[in-house]
Amino acid sequence: MGIRTTTLSNITTVGGDVATEWQPTPAPGDHAPAPQRAGVPQQVGPAGAGAAGRGAVGEQTGGYEPGLPPSYSPADEPPARRLASHPMVGFIPWILFWVIASPSTWETATIAALIAALLVMALSLDLQPLVAWSASSQAQPGSGPASQSASESASGQDTAARRPSRLRAEVGHLKLLDVATVVFFAALTIAAIVTSRQDVAELDKYSQAISSGALGVIALGSIIFGHPFTVDYAKEEAAPEAWHTAAFKRINLVLTSVWTVVFLVCGALGLIAQTVGPKGLRDWLNWYIPIALIFIAFRFTKWYPQQVREQQSLQAPAPSR
């Protein structure tokens, strides 16, 4: 049986305090444990073991993990953000407004749509990292006990210094459509509060045209300013290295253009509906045809990227043997 002797292996000086770290000296034939460096957390579990492995490391580094991991997958995102990445979620405030709005419930419809828009935006942000960042920003260096080890001090200071970049990353998950939706329904809520009941009844006649036209303007504006609104949703599904490829940009330009046409056509149908007499025809122009167009746009949004990928795979040169 080997005899172990204990020796002083490392002395670290931090802020005038001397922190000693004792490690046993192995006997002959024993495996020497790997030395631990101050400020470097020890990894638990196998490296690269997916979300579970990254989560174990994240807990030891203060919960912060800069940027996207090398093995990024949409399944690694928080559930709230995965939900917000579906385009249908971004249209929930508009659907609420279309269903609830009437001359007697105009204010209720605008407020409900505004609340829904704020909730959708909160899903995109995933507020947990913001709370963590706020808590860390209040912590001052040296506020811990005097007996705090050098490893904990260095790790804590490094984590607190890097959290603002994580905050910027979280804000970067905001989607153009979500922000525009909040602005639109905030303005519409103010208009509903300050206008008279007669004016509200007049506005309600054109509610479908106003909302669809606003969506069309938002979509068209996103193309003009070089950021098609579907890009924000596509980035949630595609790997970061694909974001700047020509195929990625072309797909989103086509998809946003299709949605722009659908929204503007729905807005025009809403205007035409106010000039026709029969109520049945107005229902077709206000409801049935727009719903069918939106359904076709959703199907096209799912089909077109797959079609482009299939064409690229067919055109790719065969690997040389």
N, C-alpha and C positions, 0 to 999 in steps of 0.2 A: 504493500500500500504506500503510495507516494506521500511525502510530507509537504504541506503547503506553508509558505511563509508569506507574510503580508508586508508589502513595501509601499512607500509613498511614491506614486507614479506620476502625479501631475499636480502642479500648483498654479492656479489662475488668479490674477489680481484684477478686480473690477471696482473702479471708483474708490480705491484705497482699502477695500476689504479684501482679505485673503480667503479664497475658497479652496479647501483642500479636497482632493478626490482620491480615495484609497481604492486600489484594485489588487486582488490576490495574484501572487506569482504562481503560475502553474507548476506542478511537479512534472518530472520527466515522463513523457508518454501521454500527458494530457494535452488537449487542444486549447490553445490560448484564445480567450475571448477577444473579439475585435474591439479596439479602443474606441471610445465615444468622444467625438469632438464637440467642443462647446458650441451651442447654437445650431447644431445639426440634428434634427429629429431622426430617430431610428424608424425605418419603415417596418410596418407590421403586415405580414401576409405576402404572397407572391407579387412581384412587380408586374404591372400591366394586366392585372386580373379584372379588367373591366371597371364598372362603376363601383363595385365593392372594394377593390384594391385602392382606387383613387379616393374613396370615401375614408378609408382607414388613414391614409396619409393626410387628407384634408383635416381630420380631427386633430392631428398632432401639430399641424401648422396653423392653428387658429381658425380652421374652417375656410381658409382662402385658397383658391386655386386659380392662378392667373391665366387668362386666355382660355382657349379651347384645348382639351387634351388631345394628344396625337391620335388616339382611337375614338375620335368624336362620333357620336351617334345621336340622332334625335331622341332616342329612348333614354339617354342620360340626362336630358333636361328635366326640370321640375314638372310635376303633373299640371300645375296651373299654366305654365308656359306652353306645354304641349297642347293644352286645350285652346289657348289663345292663338296657336299657330294655324288653326283651321279657319279658312276664309269665312265659313258660315257664321262663326262667332262674331266676326266684325260687323255682320249685317243684322245682328239681333236688335240693336237700338232702332234701326230703320223699320224692321218688321213690327216691333212694338208700336211705333208711331203710326204705321199704316193701319194696324188693327184697331187701336184705341181711338184714334183721332175722329172727332165729330164736333159739330157746333157746340154741344154741351160739355164735351170732355177734352177740348183742345188743350187747356192748361195741364190737365192730368196726363195727356199723351206726351206733351213736350217734356214735362218733368220726369216721367217714367223713362223716356228715351235718354234723357241726360244722365240719369242715375245709372242706367244700363251701360251707357258709353263710358262712364267713369269706372265702372266695375270691369269692363273689358280691358281698359287701359291698365288697371291694377293687375289683371292676370298677366299681361305682357311684361310688366315690371317684375313680378314675383317679389313682394315686399320684404321677404325675410332677409335678403342681403342688405337692404337699406337699413333695417333695424340693427343688424350686426355692425354695419359701418358707423352708424350713429353712436352706438355704445362704445366702439373702439376709439372714436374721435374724442370722446370725453375723458379717456384714460390718459394720465400724464406720465411721462417717463419717471421712474423712481418712486412711483406711488405704492409699489408693492412692499412687503415686509423686508427688513434689512437682511434677512437670511435667504433671500431669493437667490437661486443659483445663476451662474453666468449663462447657462443654456437657456433657461426660461426667459431671462432678460433680453438676450439677443433675439430670440425667436419672437417675443412679443413686440419688440420695437420694429422688427422687420415686417411683421404682419400689419401693424398699425400704419406703417408708412405706405404699404401697397394697397390698402383697402380703397382709397379714392379712385384708383384706376379700375377697380372692380365696380365701383359705383357708376363710373362712366360707361362701363360695359353693360350694366343693367339698363341704364337710360337708353343705350343704343338699341335695345330690343323694342323700343316704342315703334309702332307702325304708323305710317303716314295717314292711313285711313282712320285709325283710332283717334289720332289727334284732331283731324279735320271733323270727325263726327262729334267730338266734344264741343268744338268751337261752334259748329252749326246749330246744335240743339241748345247750347247756352244762349245763342242769339235768338233762337226761336222762342225759348222760354221767356226771355225778356220782352219780346214782341207780344207774346200772349198775355203777359201781365199788364202791359201798359195800354193795349188797345181795347176798344169798346167791344161789347158783345156782338154788335152788328158787324164790325170789321172782322171779328173772329169767324163769324158765320161765312163771310165772303172768302176769307183765307182758306177755310175748310174745303170749299169747293175745288180749290186748286192744290190741296195738300199732296195728292199723289204726283202731280206735275212738279210741284216745288221740290219735294224730297228726291224724286228721280232725277230731275234736272240738276240738283245740287250734287248728287253722286256722279253724274256725267261730267260736271265741271271739275270736280275733284280728280277724277280719273284722267281727264284730258290735261289738266294742269300738271299732274305727275309725269305725263309723257313729255310735255313741253319743257319742264325743268330737269329732264334727264333722270328721273327716278320713278319708273313705273311702279304703281302701288303694289302690284303682285310680287315684286322683288322681296318685300319684307316677309311675305309668307313663304316664298321659295327658299329663302336663306335658312328657315327653320328646318327644312327637309334636306337640303343639299349640303355636301361637305364644303368647308371654307375654300378649299383650293379650286372649286368649280365656280365661285362667285364672279370671277373676272373673265371667264371664258366667253368666246363669241356666241356659243350655243346657248348658254345661260341667259345672256342679254337678249338674244333674239327671241327666245321662248317667252320671256316676260314682256317684251315689247308687243308681241302678238297677242298674248293673253290680256294685257291691259287695254289694248286697242279694241278687242272684242267686247270687253266689259264696258268700255266707253260708249260704243255704238248701242249696246243694249240699254244702258241707262238713258241715253239721249232719246232713243226711240220710245222708251216707256214714258219719259217726260212729255214728248210730243203727243203720245196717245192720251195722256191725261188732259192736255189742253183741248184736243179734239173732242174728248168726251163731254166737255161743257158746251159744245155747240150743237150736239145732236139731241133729239127729242126723246126717243124711247129709252126707258130705264134699262131694259135688257141690253141694248147696245152699249150704253154707258158702262154697265158691269163688265162687258167684254173688253172694252177699251181700258178701263181702270184696273181690272183684276185678272181676268182669265188670260188674255194675251201677254201682259207683263209677267205673270207667273210662269207661263210656258217659255218665254224668252230667257228668264233667269235660270230656269231648269236646264235649258239647252246650253247656256253659258257655263254652268257648273260642270256639265258633262264634257264640254269642250276643254275646260281647264284640266280635267283629269286625263282626257284622251291625248291631247296635243303633245305634252312633254314625252309621254311614252312613245308616240309616233316618231318624234325627232330622235330619241335614243335608239330606236330600232333601225332607223335609216343610217345613223352613224355607225352602228355595229355592222351593218351590211357593207358600208363603204370603206370600213377599216381594212387595210391590207392584211393579208394572211401572214402569220409569223413564219419567217424563213427557218428551214430545218438545217 
